[in-house]
Amino acid sequence: MLLEDLGWTPRFAEAFAPYAAQGYLPARVSLEHTHIYRVRTADDEQLARVSGRLRHDASGRADFPAVGDWVVLERPETGGDARIRAVLPRATRFSRRAAGNPTEEQVVAANIDTIFLVSGLDQDFNPRRIERYLVTARDSGAAPVIVLNKADLADDPGAIVIEVQSLAPGVPVHAVSAKTPGSLDALRAFIAPGRTAALLGSSGVGKSSIANGLIGDELLRTREVRESDSRGRHTTTGRQMVLLPGGGILIDTPGMRELQLWDAGESVAGAFADIDALAPGCRFRDCRHVSEPGCAVVAAAADGSLPAVRLESFRKLQDEQDHQATQQDERARIEQKRQGRIGAKALRSRLKDKGRT
C-alpha cells in the first residue's frame, strides 16, 4: 500500500522530513481507545502508545493523537507496542468542547476532506441540530455535506431536502436510505482515492449503516433505534478509520448526544447565510441582531421574511460561543499565572543555589 492511499500529501511529507532522518516512520491513526491506538503504515497495521515525552509535553487533550492524525512512529526494538513520538500538524480538525469540561477541546477526527453530517428522517429529525453541526463543520476546514438518512420513512423526502437547503445555501444535501444501497451513490461522488470523509451525527441516525453500505460489507456493528422516539444508543463506541474498496478513506464516529461548540469564531455567522445577507442593512456594523435600533435582521423576523426560529437559533449559538470564549480566556489567564509562579519558583531556586556557591 502506498502512503498516498492513506491520505498522505506533500504537506505531511514536508512536516515529517526531520523525523525521517532519525529513522522514524509515518503512520495514520485508524482506531482510538483509552491510552492505546491502532495505526496504519505503508506496510501494516499495529498497536501503538504515546511516548512519555509526548505525554509530558501535551498541554491538553487536543495535543494527543486523534483518529485521522498522521503521527511519527517508532517501532519497538523487541516485543511490545510501537511508540508515537509526535503528531504532525493537522490540515483540518473537527472539534467540540469536551464533555464535562468547558475549557478543553476534544478532537473528534483529523485531516478530513469531507464531513457527512447525518440526520435521520424519522421522529428525531431536528433542523436546529443540523445548524449546530454545520457551524462546527465549517470551523473544521473540511467541506460539509448534509446527509438525510432513512428517506424511506419520510412521506416527502424531497420537500425536506428543499427545507434543509434553505438552511444551508451552497451545501450539498442528499436524502438516502442505508437500506437502499443505490441511494448511497450520491455520497460516493465525494469520496476519491487518498481522500478522507467522516460520518458525524447523533446516536441512531444510521452512520454505521451508511458506512457498511459504502464499504459493501457488515463491517461495523449496528443497532435498531427505539420505536417510541427514534432515539438510538451508542453502537459505535470508538472512532474508526476504514479503507473503502474503490479507494478513499472513511471515518465512523460514535453518536453525539450533545455537540458543544468549540472556538467556532465567525463560523456561526457563516452557517446562517440568510442572516449574513441581511446584516449589511443594519444601522450598526457590529450589530448583534438583538435589540439594537435599525436592525434589518430583527425587522425581517418581525415581518416574516426571515423565520423567527432561525434568528432564535442564531442568537442561541452566538451566546454559546461568546460564553465559551469567556471561559477559554479565563482558563488562559489562570494558566498564565500558574506558569508565572512556576517560573518565579525556578528563578528563586537558581538564585539560592548560586548564593550557596
PAVO-831486 format. One record per residue (C-alpha): x, y, z; residue in one letter. Coordinates in steps of 0.1 Angstrom, whole numbers, plus 5000, padded with zeros to 4 digits. Layout:
% PAVO-831486
XYZA/...
***
This chain:
% PAVO-831486
500050005000M/501250354992L/501150625018L/499150834993E/496350574996D/496050665033L/495851035026G/499551135026W/500251465009T/503351675002P/502251895032R/502651605056F/505851485038A/507451825045E/506451825081A/507751465085F/511151525069A/513151605101P/511851285117Y/512651065086A/516351155091A/516050995126Q/514750665112G/511150715123Y/508050605102L/504950795092P/501650635103A/498050725104R/495750665134V/492950435124S/491450355158L/491550535191E/490950385225H/491950495260T/495750515261H/496250295230I/495950345193Y/495850135162R/497950295134V/498450215097R/501850245080T/502550175043A/503349815053D/501049705081D/498649795109E/499849785146Q/499149895181L/500950205195A/501050415226R/502150775230V/505750825242S/506550965277G/507851285261R/504751345241L/502551285272R/504751525292H/504751805266D/500951785259A/499252085273S/495751935269G/493651665254R/493851815219A/497651755218D/497151375219F/496551185187P/493051155172A/491650925145V/492851055112G/496051215126D/499451145109W/501951055136V/505650995140V/506150625148L/508950445165E/508850065160R/509749855191P/513249705190E/511949395208T/508349305217G/505549535228G/503749825212D/505150095189A/505650445203R/504050765189I/506751035192R/504851335177A/501651435159V/502151615126L/500351945122P/496751885112R/495352005079A/491752015093T/490151915126R/486651865137F/486551965174S/483952005201R/484052105237R/484951805258A/482151665278A/482251785314G/485052035308N/484052375294P/487652475287T/489052165270E/489052085233E/488251735221Q/489451655185V/486851415171V/488651345139A/491551505120A/492751565084N/489251525069I/488451645034D/484651595036T/482351585066I/479051395061F/476651555086L/474051275091V/470451325103S/467651075103G/464351145087L/462350995115D/460851125147Q/464251255158D/464751495128F/465851835141N/466752125118P/468252315147R/470752025153R/471752045117I/472552415122E/474752335151R/476652065133Y/477052295103L/478752565124V/481252315138T/481852165104A/482652505088R/485052575115D/486852245109S/488252345075G/486652045058A/483752065032A/480351975047P/477751755031V/474351715047I/473051355046V/469351295054L/469250915061N/466150705064K/464450865034A/462250555032D/460550675064L/459651015051A/456451095032D/458051355011D/461851355015P/462251594985G/460451865004A/462651815034I/465751845012V/464452185000I/463852295036E/467352195046V/468852355015Q/467352685026S/469152645060L/472552575043A/472852755009P/475652614988G/476052305009V/475151974992P/472051805007V/471251434999H/468351215011A/469450855012V/468450525028S/471050285041A/468550005033K/468750104996T/472450074986P/471950254953G/470950574971S/474450594986L/476050654951D/475451024957A/477851014986L/480450814967R/480851114944A/482551294974F/485051014981I/488150954960A/491450764964P/493550934990G/490751155002R/489151125037T/485451155046A/483951135081A/480451055093L/479151265121L/475851285138G/473851195169S/473050845180S/470650645160G/470850835127V/472450545109G/476050645104K/477450285108S/474750155084S/475750415058I/479450315064A/478649945059N/476850035027G/479750235014L/482249955024I/480049685009G/480149465040D/478749455075E/482049565090L/480649795116L/478049685142R/474649855141T/471649865164R/467949945160E/466650265175V/463750285199R/460350305181E/458850545207S/461150845199D/463650715172S/466450775197R/469450545193G/472050405217R/475850435210H/476650145187T/480050285176T/481950335208T/485250435193G/486350635163R/487450415135Q/489050475101M/488550225073V/489750205037L/487050175010L/487249904983P/487250154955G/489750384972G/489250664997G/489150665035I/486050675057L/485950765095I/482950655115D/482450825149T/480250755179P/476950925181G/476951255200M/474151325224R/475251675227E/477651885205L/479052185223Q/480752445202L/484552495205W/486152815193D/483752845163A/484853205156G/483053355127E/481653015117S/478353095135V/477653375111A/478953175081G/476352905088A/473553155087F/473853295052A/470353435052D/471153645083I/474553735070D/472953865038A/470554095058L/473354225082A/474654495058P/471254665061G/471654715099C/472355065112R/475454955131F/478254755116R/478754545148D/475054485153C/474354165172R/470754145160H/469254155195V/467754495205S/469854745185E/467955015167P/467754995130G/468454615129C/467554475095A/467654125108V/465154185136V/462954375111A/462954075088A/462053835116A/459254075126A/457654085091D/458153715085G/460653735056S/463153565080L/461853275101P/461853375137A/463253035147V/466253105125R/467053425144L/466453245177E/468852965168S/471453225156F/471253415189R/471553095210K/474652975191L/476153325192Q/475653345230D/477052995235E/480153095215Q/480653415235D/480353225268H/482852965256Q/485353235246A/485053395280T/485753065297Q/488753005275Q/490153345282D/489753275320E/491552945316R/494353115297A/494653385324R/494853115351I/497352915331E/499553225326Q/499553295363K/500452925370R/503352945346Q/504453265361G/504553105396R/506552815382I/509053045366G/509453255397A/509952945418K/512652825394A/514353165394L/514453175433R/515852825433S/518652915409R/519453235429L/519553035461K/521852775446D/524153045432K/524353215466G/525552885481R/528452865456T/
***
